[in-house]
């Protein structure tokens, strides 16, 4: 009888969410299905992003994040330090999202004690994983070299380490990446960031394909059913519009292309939803004929994954250097601001092509992005460190 190595079940803490609030939730649920103790800690759930959640964090410190006084700061510190000490006895792997850890990255703490808590974890021989989700480490000096870029039109350029509305600081981001490369046992990311920082490992965005799946119109809850028309529906992701800066997703090009095609006589309509709870948004994605994710960043994100999971053809601007590191069977329809109108026209005119790509999209999402498959890959990474 073949002897199989029995690997120890792990105790894993994911925190604190950052820009990808529901990803830690999905990853911890997948890890639990494999028998691991996996929990998700949030600092707090901001009102501007609460609609993104797909489940409740296991721990929510409810930290005061705005208009705080001395007593709020003291209470925040007590909560963080208390949970940090407790976690040392309860977890072996600490998985930090968006570069955020137990140490608040503000003021003198950011300047003199950056990742001080991680250094303590390493002294105690804990495993440390960093996972990056976008502009926390996207370097403007590199991104702007490409013809199509998020940074070209960004007017807010938030520093994603707790400093609020200040200019992007490439120097600080480079420092952070170097420090986390040194301290972390593993750094994970995807897309254009993986090209920018090739020492990191790829981990796909996760989706629950039991919830995001093709449904016939009659099975969609009645309150989410859109009026039936002869128009083809083109869905474009535009969540959190009030805090997005510039034209980061290339939405202006999508709107212009749709308007021009409508003037040419094509029976189409553009669907844009903002602040719709993520679990509800899937019902609108299911009713689309074509989905457009983004036309600037150079890779597909969570919205594209969701649309693929419900069996839709998805248009995304994919950079050539990013495509080289992705599977050859990726069913994304590539387009950019210059040719989005013609790419849309091709899908509008060919129903059989839309259906073929939609079927391939569903298959790809189940194989590569289902939260159980992504958690399985994450488990392999954990055991390798």
Secondary structure as GFF3:
##gff-version 3
##sequence-region A 1 385
A	DSSP	beta_strand	11	15	.	.	.	ID=ss1
A	DSSP	alpha_helix	21	33	.	.	.	ID=ss2
A	DSSP	beta_strand	37	42	.	.	.	ID=ss3
A	DSSP	three_ten_helix	50	52	.	.	.	ID=ss4
A	DSSP	beta_strand	59	60	.	.	.	ID=ss5
A	DSSP	alpha_helix	70	88	.	.	.	ID=ss6
A	DSSP	beta_strand	93	97	.	.	.	ID=ss7
A	DSSP	alpha_helix	107	112	.	.	.	ID=ss8
A	DSSP	alpha_helix	116	123	.	.	.	ID=ss9
A	DSSP	beta_strand	127	131	.	.	.	ID=ss10
A	DSSP	alpha_helix	140	143	.	.	.	ID=ss11
A	DSSP	alpha_helix	150	153	.	.	.	ID=ss12
A	DSSP	alpha_helix	170	183	.	.	.	ID=ss13
A	DSSP	beta_strand	186	189	.	.	.	ID=ss14
A	DSSP	alpha_helix	191	196	.	.	.	ID=ss15
A	DSSP	beta_strand	201	202	.	.	.	ID=ss16
A	DSSP	three_ten_helix	217	219	.	.	.	ID=ss17
A	DSSP	three_ten_helix	222	224	.	.	.	ID=ss18
A	DSSP	beta_strand	232	237	.	.	.	ID=ss19
A	DSSP	three_ten_helix	241	243	.	.	.	ID=ss20
A	DSSP	alpha_helix	251	263	.	.	.	ID=ss21
A	DSSP	beta_strand	268	273	.	.	.	ID=ss22
A	DSSP	alpha_helix	278	286	.	.	.	ID=ss23
A	DSSP	beta_strand	290	292	.	.	.	ID=ss24
A	DSSP	alpha_helix	302	309	.	.	.	ID=ss25
A	DSSP	beta_strand	313	316	.	.	.	ID=ss26
A	DSSP	alpha_helix	320	323	.	.	.	ID=ss27
A	DSSP	beta_strand	333	334	.	.	.	ID=ss28
A	DSSP	alpha_helix	340	349	.	.	.	ID=ss29
A	DSSP	alpha_helix	351	364	.	.	.	ID=ss30
A	DSSP	pi_helix	365	369	.	.	.	ID=ss31
A	DSSP	alpha_helix	371	384	.	.	.	ID=ss32
###
